[in-house]
Amino acid sequence: MEQIEEIERRISMALDKIAAGLDGAMSQPEPIDDAHGETEEVMALRAENERLAAQVAGLQSELTQAQADRDEQTAQVQKLYEKLADALNASDAEDA
């Protein structure tokens, strides 16, 4: 469960960084570099955005796997609980 919370926290931080980068880029327009069509800052922000998007995708994949693992563990615990309940009921029936 702690892993899921950590992954959610990391995804949230990555999305906050992306939003901050986009807000910063929109609030401070720079003249466009005619030779390349974009300023160096915009190119750097695009690269950072791509890096963060890849990081978010990786974290989402980890989160999905962690949730699947948790669901599997929950199912196993439920089966064990049912077996224990059956064993206790059988024991009570024998004692009666």
KOLVEXMAR-314234 format. One record per atom (N, C-alpha, C): residue number from 1; x, y, z. Coordinates in Angstrom, 2 decimals. Atoms other than C-alpha are relative to their C-alpha. Example, Ala and Ser with C-alpha at 12.3 -4.5 7.8 and 13.67 -1.06 7.14 Angstrom:
{zanu 1, {0.89, -1.19, 0.00}}
{zanu 1, {12.30, -4.50, 7.80}}
{zanu 1, {0.90, 1.20, 0.00}}
{zanu 2, {-0.82, -1.19, -0.06}}
{zanu 2, {13.67, -1.06, 7.14}}
{zanu 2, {-0.77, 1.09, 0.73}}
# end
This chain:
{zanu 1, {0.83, -1.18, 0.00}}
{zanu 1, {0.00, 0.00, 0.00}}
{zanu 1, {0.87, 1.25, 0.00}}
{zanu 2, {-0.91, -1.14, -0.04}}
{zanu 2, {2.89, 2.32, 0.77}}
{zanu 2, {0.59, 0.27, -1.38}}
{zanu 3, {-0.54, -0.18, 1.35}}
{zanu 3, {4.25, 1.69, -2.72}}
{zanu 3, {-0.98, 0.78, -0.86}}
{zanu 4, {1.01, -0.69, 0.80}}
{zanu 4, {0.99, 2.84, -4.26}}
{zanu 4, {-0.04, 1.47, 0.37}}
{zanu 5, {0.02, -1.39, -0.43}}
{zanu 5, {0.97, 5.99, -2.17}}
{zanu 5, {1.23, 0.74, -0.50}}
{zanu 6, {-1.24, -0.63, 0.48}}
{zanu 6, {4.60, 6.70, -3.13}}
{zanu 6, {-0.09, 0.26, -1.50}}
{zanu 7, {0.14, -0.17, 1.45}}
{zanu 7, {3.84, 6.18, -6.83}}
{zanu 7, {-0.97, 1.13, -0.29}}
{zanu 8, {0.96, -1.08, 0.20}}
{zanu 8, {0.79, 8.44, -6.59}}
{zanu 8, {0.64, 1.35, 0.31}}
{zanu 9, {-0.67, -1.25, -0.37}}
{zanu 9, {2.92, 11.09, -4.86}}
{zanu 9, {0.96, 0.41, -1.11}}
{zanu 10, {-0.95, -0.32, 1.05}}
{zanu 10, {5.58, 10.86, -7.58}}
{zanu 10, {-0.70, 0.46, -1.27}}
{zanu 11, {0.78, -0.42, 1.17}}
{zanu 11, {2.98, 11.10, -10.35}}
{zanu 11, {-0.50, 1.42, 0.20}}
{zanu 12, {0.50, -1.34, -0.31}}
{zanu 12, {1.46, 14.14, -8.66}}
{zanu 12, {1.11, 1.04, -0.13}}
{zanu 13, {-1.12, -0.94, 0.10}}
{zanu 13, {4.88, 15.79, -8.37}}
{zanu 13, {0.38, 0.23, -1.46}}
{zanu 14, {-0.36, -0.14, 1.40}}
{zanu 14, {5.65, 15.08, -12.03}}
{zanu 14, {-1.03, 0.86, -0.74}}
{zanu 15, {1.04, -0.80, 0.64}}
{zanu 15, {2.31, 16.52, -13.13}}
{zanu 15, {0.09, 1.47, 0.43}}
{zanu 16, {-0.19, -1.38, -0.47}}
{zanu 16, {2.92, 19.60, -10.97}}
{zanu 16, {1.15, 0.67, -0.73}}
{zanu 17, {-1.15, -0.56, 0.73}}
{zanu 17, {6.30, 20.09, -12.66}}
{zanu 17, {-0.40, 0.34, -1.44}}
{zanu 18, {0.45, -0.25, 1.37}}
{zanu 18, {4.69, 19.78, -16.08}}
{zanu 18, {-0.87, 1.25, -0.03}}
{zanu 19, {0.89, -1.16, -0.05}}
{zanu 19, {1.99, 22.29, -15.13}}
{zanu 19, {0.79, 1.28, 0.24}}
{zanu 20, {-0.82, -1.18, -0.29}}
{zanu 20, {4.57, 24.70, -13.70}}
{zanu 20, {0.79, 0.40, -1.24}}
{zanu 21, {-0.75, -0.30, 1.22}}
{zanu 21, {6.64, 24.43, -16.87}}
{zanu 21, {-0.88, 0.63, -1.06}}
{zanu 22, {0.92, -0.56, 0.98}}
{zanu 22, {3.62, 25.09, -19.05}}
{zanu 22, {-0.45, 1.40, 0.40}}
{zanu 23, {0.40, -1.33, -0.47}}
{zanu 23, {2.48, 28.01, -16.89}}
{zanu 23, {1.12, 1.00, -0.22}}
{zanu 24, {-1.15, -0.89, 0.17}}
{zanu 24, {5.97, 29.50, -16.96}}
{zanu 24, {0.23, 0.34, -1.47}}
{zanu 25, {-0.22, -0.24, 1.43}}
{zanu 25, {6.25, 29.11, -20.72}}
{zanu 25, {-1.05, 0.95, -0.56}}
{zanu 26, {1.07, -0.85, 0.52}}
{zanu 26, {2.91, 30.80, -21.29}}
{zanu 26, {0.06, 1.41, 0.57}}
{zanu 27, {-0.01, -1.32, -0.63}}
{zanu 27, {3.50, 33.68, -18.89}}
{zanu 27, {1.16, 0.86, -0.47}}
{zanu 28, {-1.16, -0.77, 0.43}}
{zanu 28, {6.86, 34.72, -20.35}}
{zanu 28, {0.35, -0.32, -1.45}}
{zanu 29, {-0.33, 0.29, 1.40}}
{zanu 29, {6.74, 34.61, -24.13}}
{zanu 29, {1.30, 0.69, -0.41}}
{zanu 30, {-1.27, -0.54, 0.51}}
{zanu 30, {10.09, 35.11, -25.80}}
{zanu 30, {-0.09, 0.10, -1.51}}
{zanu 31, {-0.01, -0.05, 1.47}}
{zanu 31, {10.84, 36.09, -29.34}}
{zanu 31, {0.45, -1.35, -0.56}}
{zanu 32, {-0.33, 1.28, 0.62}}
{zanu 32, {11.04, 33.11, -31.64}}
{zanu 32, {1.31, 0.11, -0.76}}
{zanu 33, {-1.26, 0.10, 0.73}}
{zanu 33, {14.42, 32.10, -32.96}}
{zanu 33, {-0.35, -0.37, -1.44}}
{zanu 34, {0.40, 0.22, 1.39}}
{zanu 34, {13.83, 32.45, -36.71}}
{zanu 34, {0.70, -1.18, -0.64}}
{zanu 35, {-0.76, 1.09, 0.62}}
{zanu 35, {16.50, 29.89, -37.56}}
{zanu 35, {-0.60, -1.36, 0.33}}
{zanu 36, {0.50, 1.31, -0.42}}
{zanu 36, {14.87, 27.07, -35.61}}
{zanu 36, {-1.50, -0.02, 0.25}}
{zanu 37, {1.44, -0.06, -0.22}}
{zanu 37, {11.30, 28.25, -35.12}}
{zanu 37, {-0.40, -0.03, 1.47}}
{zanu 38, {0.29, 0.03, -1.43}}
{zanu 38, {11.55, 27.94, -31.32}}
{zanu 38, {1.18, 0.57, 0.77}}
{zanu 39, {-1.08, -0.49, -0.86}}
{zanu 39, {13.50, 29.55, -28.55}}
{zanu 39, {0.66, -1.19, 0.69}}
{zanu 40, {-0.68, 1.06, -0.72}}
{zanu 40, {16.03, 27.53, -26.63}}
{zanu 40, {-0.79, -0.40, 1.24}}
{zanu 41, {0.79, 0.32, -1.20}}
{zanu 41, {13.82, 27.80, -23.57}}
{zanu 41, {-1.17, -0.91, -0.35}}
{zanu 42, {1.12, 0.83, 0.42}}
{zanu 42, {10.85, 26.35, -25.45}}
{zanu 42, {0.48, -1.41, -0.33}}
{zanu 43, {-0.54, 1.33, 0.32}}
{zanu 43, {13.00, 23.52, -26.78}}
{zanu 43, {0.36, -0.75, 1.27}}
{zanu 44, {-0.35, 0.63, -1.27}}
{zanu 44, {14.29, 22.84, -23.27}}
{zanu 44, {-1.26, -0.44, 0.74}}
{zanu 45, {1.26, 0.35, -0.66}}
{zanu 45, {10.74, 22.88, -21.91}}
{zanu 45, {-0.66, -1.20, -0.68}}
{zanu 46, {0.55, 1.15, 0.72}}
{zanu 46, {9.61, 20.49, -24.63}}
{zanu 46, {0.74, -1.28, 0.38}}
{zanu 47, {-0.79, 1.17, -0.38}}
{zanu 47, {12.45, 18.13, -23.78}}
{zanu 47, {-0.34, -0.43, 1.43}}
{zanu 48, {0.37, 0.30, -1.39}}
{zanu 48, {11.61, 18.37, -20.07}}
{zanu 48, {-1.40, -0.59, 0.05}}
{zanu 49, {1.37, 0.51, 0.05}}
{zanu 49, {7.94, 17.81, -20.86}}
{zanu 49, {-0.01, -1.46, -0.47}}
{zanu 50, {-0.08, 1.37, 0.50}}
{zanu 50, {8.79, 14.68, -22.86}}
{zanu 50, {0.58, -0.93, 1.06}}
{zanu 51, {-0.62, 0.81, -1.05}}
{zanu 51, {11.03, 13.42, -20.05}}
{zanu 51, {-1.01, -0.28, 1.12}}
{zanu 52, {0.98, 0.16, -1.07}}
{zanu 52, {8.31, 14.03, -17.47}}
{zanu 52, {-1.17, -0.88, -0.45}}
{zanu 53, {1.08, 0.84, 0.52}}
{zanu 53, {5.65, 12.45, -19.68}}
{zanu 53, {0.42, -1.47, 0.01}}
{zanu 54, {-0.51, 1.37, -0.05}}
{zanu 54, {7.83, 9.34, -19.98}}
{zanu 54, {0.04, -0.49, 1.45}}
{zanu 55, {-0.05, 0.36, -1.42}}
{zanu 55, {8.32, 9.37, -16.21}}
{zanu 55, {-1.41, -0.31, 0.51}}
{zanu 56, {1.38, 0.22, -0.41}}
{zanu 56, {4.56, 9.68, -15.65}}
{zanu 56, {-0.51, -1.33, -0.55}}
{zanu 57, {0.43, 1.27, 0.59}}
{zanu 57, {3.92, 6.79, -18.05}}
{zanu 57, {0.59, -1.18, 0.76}}
{zanu 58, {-0.63, 1.06, -0.77}}
{zanu 58, {6.42, 4.66, -16.18}}
{zanu 58, {-0.62, -0.16, 1.38}}
{zanu 59, {0.61, 0.05, -1.32}}
{zanu 59, {4.90, 5.56, -12.83}}
{zanu 59, {-1.43, -0.55, -0.07}}
{zanu 60, {1.35, 0.53, 0.15}}
{zanu 60, {1.41, 4.84, -14.10}}
{zanu 60, {0.04, -1.51, -0.21}}
{zanu 61, {-0.18, 1.43, 0.20}}
{zanu 61, {2.63, 1.44, -15.25}}
{zanu 61, {0.30, -0.69, 1.33}}
{zanu 62, {-0.32, 0.56, -1.31}}
{zanu 62, {4.13, 0.79, -11.81}}
{zanu 62, {-1.24, -0.01, 0.89}}
{zanu 63, {1.22, -0.09, -0.80}}
{zanu 63, {0.89, 1.93, -10.17}}
{zanu 63, {-0.99, -1.09, -0.40}}
{zanu 64, {0.91, 1.04, 0.49}}
{zanu 64, {-1.17, -0.39, -12.35}}
{zanu 64, {0.45, -1.37, 0.49}}
{zanu 65, {-0.53, 1.28, -0.46}}
{zanu 65, {1.12, -3.30, -11.47}}
{zanu 65, {-0.18, -0.16, 1.51}}
{zanu 66, {0.16, 0.05, -1.46}}
{zanu 66, {1.03, -2.43, -7.76}}
{zanu 66, {-1.46, -0.27, 0.37}}
{zanu 67, {1.43, 0.23, -0.27}}
{zanu 67, {-2.77, -2.31, -7.85}}
{zanu 67, {-0.38, -1.44, -0.33}}
{zanu 68, {0.28, 1.39, 0.36}}
{zanu 68, {-2.90, -5.68, -9.63}}
{zanu 68, {0.56, -0.94, 1.07}}
{zanu 69, {-0.60, 0.80, -1.07}}
{zanu 69, {-0.53, -7.14, -7.02}}
{zanu 69, {-0.85, 0.06, 1.26}}
{zanu 70, {0.84, -0.16, -1.18}}
{zanu 70, {-2.69, -5.72, -4.24}}
{zanu 70, {-1.30, -0.79, -0.15}}
{zanu 71, {1.24, 0.74, 0.24}}
{zanu 71, {-5.83, -7.19, -5.81}}
{zanu 71, {0.23, -1.50, 0.15}}
{zanu 72, {-0.33, 1.42, -0.12}}
{zanu 72, {-4.13, -10.58, -6.06}}
{zanu 72, {0.20, -0.39, 1.46}}
{zanu 73, {-0.21, 0.28, -1.43}}
{zanu 73, {-3.02, -10.41, -2.43}}
{zanu 73, {-1.32, 0.02, 0.76}}
{zanu 74, {1.31, -0.07, -0.64}}
{zanu 74, {-6.53, -9.41, -1.38}}
{zanu 74, {-0.77, -1.29, -0.25}}
{zanu 75, {0.69, 1.25, 0.34}}
{zanu 75, {-7.94, -12.44, -3.19}}
{zanu 75, {0.59, -1.17, 0.79}}
{zanu 76, {-0.65, 1.07, -0.76}}
{zanu 76, {-5.38, -14.71, -1.52}}
{zanu 76, {-0.40, 0.06, 1.48}}
{zanu 77, {0.40, -0.15, -1.40}}
{zanu 77, {-6.20, -13.31, 1.93}}
{zanu 77, {-1.45, -0.43, 0.18}}
{zanu 78, {1.40, 0.40, -0.08}}
{zanu 78, {-9.91, -13.79, 1.24}}
{zanu 78, {-0.13, -1.52, -0.01}}
{zanu 79, {0.05, 1.46, 0.06}}
{zanu 79, {-9.33, -17.45, 0.29}}
{zanu 79, {0.49, -0.61, 1.32}}
{zanu 80, {-0.51, 0.50, -1.27}}
{zanu 80, {-7.24, -18.01, 3.43}}
{zanu 80, {-1.01, 0.21, 1.12}}
{zanu 81, {1.02, -0.29, -1.01}}
{zanu 81, {-9.93, -16.38, 5.55}}
{zanu 81, {-1.14, -1.02, -0.10}}
{zanu 82, {1.08, 0.96, 0.20}}
{zanu 82, {-12.57, -18.65, 4.02}}
{zanu 82, {0.41, -1.39, 0.47}}
{zanu 83, {-0.49, 1.30, -0.46}}
{zanu 83, {-10.42, -21.74, 4.66}}
{zanu 83, {0.03, -0.05, 1.52}}
{zanu 84, {-0.05, -0.06, -1.46}}
{zanu 84, {-9.90, -20.66, 8.26}}
{zanu 84, {-1.40, -0.09, 0.59}}
{zanu 85, {1.38, 0.04, -0.48}}
{zanu 85, {-13.61, -20.05, 8.73}}
{zanu 85, {-0.57, -1.41, -0.14}}
{zanu 86, {0.47, 1.37, 0.21}}
{zanu 86, {-14.39, -23.49, 7.26}}
{zanu 86, {0.60, -0.94, 1.04}}
{zanu 87, {-0.68, 0.85, -0.98}}
{zanu 87, {-11.81, -25.13, 9.54}}
{zanu 87, {-0.58, 0.22, 1.40}}
{zanu 88, {0.57, -0.29, -1.32}}
{zanu 88, {-13.21, -23.37, 12.61}}
{zanu 88, {-1.42, -0.54, 0.11}}
{zanu 89, {1.36, 0.53, -0.01}}
{zanu 89, {-16.76, -24.30, 11.67}}
{zanu 89, {0.00, -1.52, 0.12}}
{zanu 90, {-0.12, 1.46, -0.08}}
{zanu 90, {-15.72, -27.93, 11.17}}
{zanu 90, {0.41, -0.42, 1.41}}
{zanu 91, {-0.45, 0.29, -1.37}}
{zanu 91, {-13.96, -27.90, 14.54}}
{zanu 91, {-1.14, 0.17, 0.99}}
{zanu 92, {1.15, -0.22, -0.88}}
{zanu 92, {-17.04, -26.46, 16.23}}
{zanu 92, {-1.03, -1.13, -0.15}}
{zanu 93, {0.96, 1.07, 0.25}}
{zanu 93, {-19.21, -29.14, 14.60}}
{zanu 93, {0.47, -1.30, 0.65}}
{zanu 94, {-0.55, 1.20, -0.62}}
{zanu 94, {-16.90, -31.90, 15.86}}
{zanu 94, {-0.13, 0.06, 1.51}}
{zanu 95, {0.08, -0.17, -1.45}}
{zanu 95, {-16.95, -30.49, 19.39}}
{zanu 95, {-1.44, -0.15, 0.51}}
{zanu 96, {1.40, 0.04, -0.43}}
{zanu 96, {-20.75, -30.42, 19.47}}
{zanu 96, {-0.55, -1.37, 0.07}}
# end
